[in-house]
Amino acid sequence: MVVLIIVSFSCSTVRNKDINYYVNVIHEVSEVTKRHIDLWEVDLYGPLLFVDPNTRQIYANEPDIFGLLKSDRNLYTGILPDDVPIANTALEWGGKRWAMIMLPLPNDKNERLTLIVHESFHREQPALGFIANNPDNPHLAQKDGRVYLRLEFEALKQSVLSFLEEERSSQKIIEMNEHLTNALLFRKYRWALYPEAENAENLLELNEGIAEWTGLMMSERDDIQMRLYFEKGLSDFQKMPSYVRSFAYYTIPAYGYLLSQKDENWNKNISIATNLTEYFISAFAINILSDLQNTIDNIWDNYNASSILREEIIRETENETMIAHYKKIFLELSPLEIQFEDMKIMFDPSNLFPLEDIGTVYPTITVIDKWGTLSVENGALLSKFWDKVTVSTPIEIQDSTISGDGWTLELTEGYVIERDQTSNNYKIHPKTGTSP
């Protein structure tokens, strides 16, 4: 199973005359990773694929093993095969492990470096001992989960901004520590409400959080740019439709940035087995009081809690309507269920909708498997076991093309769609006598 997480769906056509631009970007990345080689004691520069999602045009910094890419004025170019999903990710292709970046790149240099280094870390993370984990965090779709995550973000934002004040007075450092303590208190209280949250959140933060922190630390932002980054990011996050897979892109960069001002080598002491929250609590010498409820009550009003709670109560009511809607589509109205065999999947982590204990609804998703390619723009349900995908009732079936409301399936030769007599749902399976 290959999971490709798309951070952005933006795209544009890449023109051949822009080739010098990509040469310059590659040089930019090469230089910055060399300057920051001490961050992980390894140069994160390596195989890079810049891919236009419209044309599948590739611009690479080095050749593949099989000669699929051709030398073209200091770059290597070619066309990405149709069976390779396009996303911001790390992948095995052409005999090498690459960092793939979707075009266009951010215009802002700092943002561009953050993105490319983030994916470069993913390319190197197996060698660094960090196994990729992308668990869902369905509790962050529930009212209390979202409330206490947002309160953590508010406290974390105030902590970072206090540290980044132009005059770092002793009073500002005290304020920074108070806000940092409160951020972790809100986190601990959230985990008390949802005991399964601690492991799930930690695994995602070890994967996406550490990668984003690495990108941030190599982006070479100055204090003013760093302040704008955190002020905007920690505020804009709260406007996202879903937090279940996106929160780690903001939490670990903030905690990690603050800790790096105290211990620039802190990341070299962690592993895939590290509980990052406990690590931060110890590293910052924070005292978490045992009476969490009383402590939370005393600091609640300092972080816009009334407004946050009011917004989340409204959202919870709207969610109940959405849950009923999705249950009808994916469980009652003769949907199409497709079992995974050897799937590759790409999706946007910012808009996921957990459907109770059934699975998660992905509003936009692409799945490539032995049975074909499924493209969805209006919702698909992935089971909680990640063993199948469900879409709404098929509307039109023409040879190898099947479509429904907001989705299209291009079937591979040797597979057919049939209606199951027991469940009344549609299913995909190999033709009789055909090997998949």
C-alpha positions as CSV (number, residue, x, y, z in Angstrom):
1,M,0.0,0.0,0.0
2,V,1.3,3.4,-1.0
3,V,-0.2,6.5,0.6
4,L,0.4,9.8,-1.0
5,I,-0.7,12.9,0.9
6,I,-1.4,16.0,-1.2
7,V,-0.9,19.2,0.7
8,S,-2.0,21.4,-2.1
9,F,-4.1,20.8,-5.2
10,S,-2.9,23.9,-7.0
11,C,-1.4,23.4,-10.4
12,S,-0.4,25.2,-13.6
13,T,1.1,24.2,-16.9
14,V,4.9,24.2,-16.9
15,R,6.5,25.7,-20.0
16,N,9.8,24.4,-21.4
17,K,11.3,27.9,-21.3
18,D,11.1,27.8,-17.5
19,I,13.8,25.1,-17.4
20,N,16.4,27.6,-16.0
21,Y,14.1,28.3,-13.1
22,Y,14.2,24.7,-12.0
23,V,17.9,24.5,-12.4
24,N,18.1,27.5,-10.0
25,V,15.7,25.9,-7.6
26,I,17.7,22.7,-7.5
27,H,20.9,24.7,-6.8
28,E,19.0,26.6,-4.1
29,V,18.0,23.4,-2.4
30,S,21.5,21.9,-2.7
31,E,23.1,24.9,-1.1
32,V,20.6,25.2,1.8
33,T,20.8,21.5,2.7
34,K,24.6,21.7,2.8
35,R,24.5,24.7,5.1
36,H,22.2,22.8,7.5
37,I,23.8,19.4,7.3
38,D,24.3,19.5,11.0
39,L,20.5,19.4,11.6
40,W,20.4,15.6,11.1
41,E,24.1,15.0,10.4
42,V,23.2,14.0,6.8
43,D,22.7,16.0,3.6
44,L,19.0,15.8,2.7
45,Y,19.8,16.7,-0.9
46,G,19.0,13.8,-3.2
47,P,16.8,12.7,-6.1
48,L,14.1,15.3,-6.8
49,L,11.1,15.1,-9.2
50,F,9.2,18.2,-10.1
51,V,6.0,17.1,-11.8
52,D,3.3,19.1,-13.6
53,P,-0.1,17.4,-12.7
54,N,-1.7,18.6,-15.9
55,T,0.9,17.3,-18.4
56,R,2.8,14.8,-16.2
57,Q,6.0,16.5,-17.3
58,I,9.0,15.7,-15.1
59,Y,11.9,18.0,-14.3
60,A,14.5,16.0,-12.3
61,N,17.9,16.8,-10.9
62,E,19.4,13.4,-11.8
63,P,18.6,10.4,-14.1
64,D,16.7,7.3,-13.1
65,I,18.2,3.9,-13.3
66,F,16.3,2.7,-16.4
67,G,16.9,5.6,-18.7
68,L,13.3,6.9,-18.6
69,L,14.5,10.4,-18.1
70,K,16.6,12.2,-20.7
71,S,19.3,14.8,-20.2
72,D,18.0,18.3,-21.1
73,R,20.1,21.4,-20.4
74,N,21.4,20.5,-16.9
75,L,18.1,18.7,-16.0
76,Y,16.5,15.3,-16.7
77,T,13.1,15.4,-18.2
78,G,10.4,12.9,-19.2
79,I,6.7,12.0,-18.7
80,L,5.5,10.3,-15.5
81,P,3.6,7.1,-16.3
82,D,-0.1,7.1,-15.8
83,D,0.0,4.5,-13.1
84,V,2.2,6.7,-10.8
85,P,0.1,9.1,-8.7
86,I,1.2,12.7,-8.5
87,A,1.5,14.2,-5.1
88,N,3.9,15.9,-2.7
89,T,5.5,12.7,-1.3
90,A,8.4,10.3,-1.3
91,L,8.2,7.4,-3.7
92,E,10.1,4.5,-5.3
93,W,10.3,4.9,-9.0
94,G,12.8,4.3,-11.8
95,G,15.0,2.4,-9.5
96,K,15.5,5.2,-7.0
97,R,13.8,6.7,-4.0
98,W,12.7,10.3,-4.9
99,A,11.1,13.3,-3.3
100,M,8.2,14.3,-5.6
101,I,7.0,17.9,-5.7
102,M,3.8,19.0,-7.5
103,L,4.1,22.1,-9.7
104,P,3.8,25.0,-9.5
105,L,6.3,25.7,-6.7
106,P,5.5,28.4,-4.1
107,N,6.7,31.8,-5.3
108,D,8.0,32.7,-1.8
109,K,11.5,31.3,-1.3
110,N,11.0,30.4,2.3
111,E,7.8,28.5,1.5
112,R,9.4,26.8,-1.4
113,L,12.3,25.6,0.7
114,T,10.0,24.4,3.5
115,L,8.0,22.3,1.0
116,I,11.0,20.7,-0.8
117,V,13.0,20.0,2.3
118,H,9.8,18.5,3.9
119,E,9.5,16.0,1.1
120,S,13.3,15.4,1.0
121,F,13.1,14.4,4.7
122,H,10.4,11.9,3.8
123,R,12.7,10.5,1.2
124,E,15.5,10.1,3.8
125,Q,13.4,9.2,6.8
126,P,13.7,5.4,6.5
127,A,17.5,5.8,6.7
128,L,17.1,8.1,9.7
129,G,15.0,5.4,11.5
130,F,11.6,7.1,11.2
131,I,9.0,4.7,9.8
132,A,6.2,6.5,8.0
133,N,2.9,6.5,9.9
134,N,-0.3,8.3,8.9
135,P,-3.0,7.3,11.4
136,D,-6.3,9.0,11.4
137,N,-7.3,11.0,14.5
138,P,-11.1,10.8,14.4
139,H,-11.4,12.4,17.9
140,L,-10.3,15.6,16.3
141,A,-13.5,15.7,14.3
142,Q,-15.5,15.6,17.6
143,K,-16.5,18.8,19.4
144,D,-14.3,18.4,22.5
145,G,-11.4,17.1,20.5
146,R,-11.5,20.2,18.3
147,V,-12.1,22.6,21.1
148,Y,-9.1,21.5,23.1
149,L,-6.9,21.3,20.0
150,R,-7.8,24.9,19.1
151,L,-7.1,26.0,22.7
152,E,-3.7,24.3,22.5
153,F,-3.1,26.2,19.2
154,E,-4.1,29.5,20.8
155,A,-1.7,29.0,23.7
156,L,1.0,27.8,21.5
157,K,0.7,30.8,19.2
158,Q,0.9,33.1,22.2
159,S,4.0,31.3,23.4
160,V,5.8,31.6,20.1
161,L,4.8,35.2,19.6
162,S,6.0,36.1,23.1
163,F,9.4,34.6,22.3
164,L,9.6,36.4,19.0
165,E,8.9,39.8,20.4
166,E,11.5,42.3,19.2
167,E,12.7,42.8,22.8
168,R,13.0,39.5,24.5
169,S,12.7,40.8,28.1
170,S,12.6,38.5,31.1
171,Q,8.8,39.2,31.3
172,K,8.3,38.0,27.8
173,I,10.2,34.8,28.5
174,I,8.0,34.2,31.6
175,E,4.9,34.7,29.4
176,M,6.3,32.4,26.8
177,N,6.7,29.6,29.4
178,E,3.3,30.2,30.8
179,H,1.6,29.9,27.4
180,L,3.7,26.9,26.5
181,T,2.7,25.1,29.8
182,N,-0.9,25.9,29.1
183,A,-0.7,24.6,25.5
184,L,0.5,21.2,26.9
185,L,-2.1,21.3,29.6
186,F,-4.8,21.6,27.0
187,R,-3.2,18.7,25.1
188,K,-3.0,16.5,28.2
189,Y,-6.7,17.2,29.0
190,R,-7.7,16.3,25.4
191,W,-5.9,13.0,25.9
192,A,-7.8,12.4,29.2
193,L,-11.0,12.8,27.3
194,Y,-9.8,10.5,24.4
195,P,-7.3,8.0,25.8
196,E,-6.6,6.5,22.3
197,A,-5.5,10.0,21.1
198,E,-2.0,10.0,22.6
199,N,-0.6,7.3,20.4
200,A,-2.4,8.3,17.2
201,E,-1.4,12.0,17.5
202,N,2.2,11.1,18.4
203,L,2.6,8.8,15.4
204,L,1.4,11.5,13.0
205,E,3.6,14.1,14.6
206,L,6.7,11.8,14.3
207,N,5.9,11.6,10.6
208,E,4.5,14.8,9.3
209,G,5.4,17.0,12.2
210,I,9.1,16.2,12.2
211,A,9.3,16.6,8.4
212,E,7.6,20.0,8.5
213,W,9.9,21.2,11.4
214,T,12.9,20.1,9.3
215,G,11.6,22.1,6.4
216,L,11.0,25.1,8.6
217,M,14.4,25.0,10.2
218,M,16.1,24.9,6.7
219,S,13.8,27.6,5.2
220,E,16.2,30.3,6.6
221,R,13.4,32.7,7.7
222,D,14.6,35.6,9.9
223,D,12.7,36.5,13.1
224,I,10.2,38.7,11.4
225,Q,9.4,36.1,8.8
226,M,9.2,33.4,11.5
227,R,6.8,35.5,13.5
228,L,4.5,35.9,10.4
229,Y,4.8,32.2,9.7
230,F,3.5,31.1,13.1
231,E,1.0,33.9,13.5
232,K,-0.7,33.1,10.2
233,G,-0.2,29.4,10.3
234,L,-1.5,28.8,13.8
235,S,-4.5,31.0,13.1
236,D,-5.3,29.8,9.6
237,F,-5.2,26.2,10.7
238,Q,-8.3,26.6,12.8
239,K,-10.3,27.6,9.7
240,M,-9.5,24.3,8.0
241,P,-12.5,22.0,7.6
242,S,-10.7,19.0,9.1
243,Y,-8.0,18.6,11.7
244,V,-7.6,14.8,11.7
245,R,-4.5,14.6,9.5
246,S,-3.4,18.3,9.3
247,F,-2.6,19.3,12.9
248,A,0.9,17.9,13.0
249,Y,2.1,20.3,10.2
250,Y,1.7,23.1,12.8
251,T,2.2,21.6,16.3
252,I,5.7,20.1,16.0
253,P,7.2,23.1,14.0
254,A,6.1,25.4,16.9
255,Y,7.2,23.2,19.8
256,G,10.4,22.2,17.9
257,Y,11.3,25.7,17.0
258,L,11.0,26.9,20.6
259,L,13.0,23.9,21.9
260,S,15.7,24.5,19.2
261,Q,16.4,27.9,20.8
262,K,17.3,26.0,24.0
263,D,18.8,22.9,22.5
264,E,19.7,22.9,18.8
265,N,20.4,19.2,18.9
266,W,17.1,18.0,20.5
267,N,15.9,16.2,17.4
268,K,19.0,13.9,17.4
269,N,17.8,12.4,20.7
270,I,14.4,11.2,19.4
271,S,13.4,8.1,17.6
272,I,10.2,6.4,16.2
273,A,9.6,5.2,19.8
274,T,9.7,8.7,21.4
275,N,6.6,10.2,22.9
276,L,7.2,13.7,21.7
277,T,4.8,15.3,24.2
278,E,6.6,13.7,27.2
279,Y,9.9,14.7,25.6
280,F,8.9,18.3,25.3
281,I,7.5,18.4,28.9
282,S,10.8,17.1,30.2
283,A,13.0,19.3,27.9
284,F,11.1,22.5,28.9
285,A,11.0,21.4,32.6
286,I,7.2,21.9,32.6
287,N,5.2,20.8,35.6
288,I,1.8,19.3,34.6
289,L,-0.5,19.6,37.6
290,S,-2.6,16.5,38.4
291,D,-5.8,18.4,38.8
292,L,-6.3,19.1,35.1
293,Q,-9.9,20.0,35.2
294,N,-9.5,22.8,37.8
295,T,-6.4,24.1,36.1
296,I,-8.2,24.2,32.7
297,D,-11.1,26.1,34.3
298,N,-8.7,28.7,35.5
299,I,-6.9,29.4,32.2
300,W,-9.9,28.7,29.8
301,D,-10.9,32.3,29.3
302,N,-7.4,33.4,28.4
303,Y,-7.6,31.8,24.9
304,N,-10.8,32.8,23.3
305,A,-12.5,29.7,24.7
306,S,-16.1,31.0,24.6
307,S,-15.9,31.9,20.9
308,I,-14.3,28.6,20.1
309,L,-16.9,26.6,22.0
310,R,-19.7,28.4,20.4
311,E,-18.3,27.8,16.9
312,E,-17.8,24.1,17.6
313,I,-21.3,23.6,19.0
314,I,-22.7,24.9,15.8
315,R,-20.3,22.7,13.8
316,E,-21.4,19.6,15.8
317,T,-25.0,20.2,14.9
318,E,-24.1,20.5,11.2
319,N,-22.0,17.3,11.5
320,E,-25.0,15.3,12.7
321,T,-26.7,16.2,9.4
322,M,-23.6,15.2,7.4
323,I,-23.3,11.9,9.2
324,A,-26.8,11.0,8.3
325,H,-26.3,12.0,4.7
326,Y,-23.1,9.9,4.3
327,K,-24.6,6.9,6.0
328,K,-27.4,6.9,3.6
329,I,-25.1,7.2,0.6
330,F,-22.5,4.7,1.6
331,L,-24.5,2.2,3.6
332,E,-28.0,2.2,2.2
333,L,-28.4,3.2,-1.4
334,S,-26.7,0.3,-3.2
335,P,-23.2,1.8,-3.2
336,L,-20.2,0.4,-5.1
337,E,-17.7,-1.3,-2.7
338,I,-14.2,-2.0,-4.1
339,Q,-11.7,-4.2,-2.1
340,F,-8.1,-3.1,-2.3
341,E,-5.5,-5.5,-3.7
342,D,-2.4,-3.4,-4.2
343,M,-3.5,0.2,-4.0
344,K,-1.8,3.5,-4.3
345,I,-3.8,6.4,-2.9
346,M,-3.5,10.2,-2.9
347,F,-5.7,12.7,-1.1
348,D,-5.9,16.1,0.6
349,P,-5.4,15.8,4.4
350,S,-7.2,19.1,5.1
351,N,-10.8,18.0,4.5
352,L,-11.4,14.5,5.9
353,F,-14.6,13.6,7.7
354,P,-14.5,10.6,10.1
355,L,-17.8,8.6,9.9
356,E,-18.2,7.3,13.5
357,D,-16.4,3.9,13.8
358,I,-17.1,3.0,10.1
359,G,-14.3,4.8,8.4
360,T,-13.4,8.2,7.0
361,V,-15.0,10.1,4.1
362,Y,-12.5,11.6,1.7
363,P,-14.1,14.4,-0.3
364,T,-11.4,14.2,-3.0
365,I,-9.3,11.1,-3.6
366,T,-7.6,9.1,-6.3
367,V,-7.0,5.4,-5.9
368,I,-4.9,3.3,-8.4
369,D,-5.1,-0.5,-8.0
370,K,-4.9,-3.6,-10.1
371,W,-8.6,-3.2,-10.9
372,G,-8.1,0.3,-12.3
373,T,-8.2,4.0,-11.4
374,L,-10.9,5.6,-9.2
375,S,-11.1,9.4,-9.3
376,V,-13.4,11.0,-6.7
377,E,-14.4,14.7,-6.4
378,N,-17.6,14.3,-4.3
379,G,-16.8,11.9,-1.5
380,A,-15.6,8.3,-1.0
381,L,-15.6,6.2,2.2
382,L,-12.4,4.4,3.2
383,S,-13.0,1.7,5.8
384,K,-11.3,2.0,9.1
385,F,-9.2,-1.0,8.2
386,W,-8.1,0.6,4.9
387,D,-9.1,-2.6,3.0
388,K,-11.8,-1.1,0.8
389,V,-13.3,2.1,-0.7
390,T,-17.0,2.8,-1.1
391,V,-18.6,5.3,-3.5
392,S,-22.2,6.2,-4.3
393,T,-24.5,4.1,-6.5
394,P,-23.2,3.8,-10.1
395,I,-25.2,5.9,-12.5
396,E,-23.6,4.9,-15.8
397,I,-21.8,1.8,-16.9
398,Q,-20.1,1.8,-20.3
399,D,-17.6,-0.9,-21.1
400,S,-14.6,-0.2,-18.9
401,T,-15.8,3.2,-17.7
402,I,-18.2,3.4,-14.7
403,S,-19.3,6.7,-13.2
404,G,-21.5,8.0,-10.4
405,D,-22.2,11.3,-8.7
406,G,-18.8,13.0,-8.6
407,W,-16.7,9.9,-9.3
408,T,-15.3,7.9,-12.3
409,L,-13.8,4.4,-12.4
410,E,-11.7,3.3,-15.3
411,L,-11.6,-0.5,-15.0
412,T,-8.6,-2.6,-16.0
413,E,-9.2,-5.3,-18.6
414,G,-10.1,-8.5,-16.8
415,Y,-12.3,-6.9,-14.2
416,V,-16.1,-6.5,-14.1
417,I,-18.7,-4.8,-12.0
418,E,-21.7,-6.8,-10.7
419,R,-24.4,-6.4,-8.2
420,D,-24.2,-8.6,-5.1
421,Q,-27.5,-10.5,-4.6
422,T,-27.1,-10.7,-0.9
423,S,-26.1,-7.1,0.0
424,N,-27.6,-5.5,-3.1
425,N,-24.4,-3.5,-3.4
426,Y,-22.2,-3.3,-6.4
427,K,-18.8,-4.9,-6.4
428,I,-15.7,-5.2,-8.6
429,H,-14.0,-8.6,-9.2
430,P,-12.0,-10.4,-11.8
431,K,-13.8,-12.0,-14.7
432,T,-14.4,-15.7,-14.3
433,G,-11.3,-17.6,-15.3
434,T,-9.2,-14.4,-15.4
435,S,-6.2,-13.9,-13.1
436,P,-6.0,-10.4,-11.6
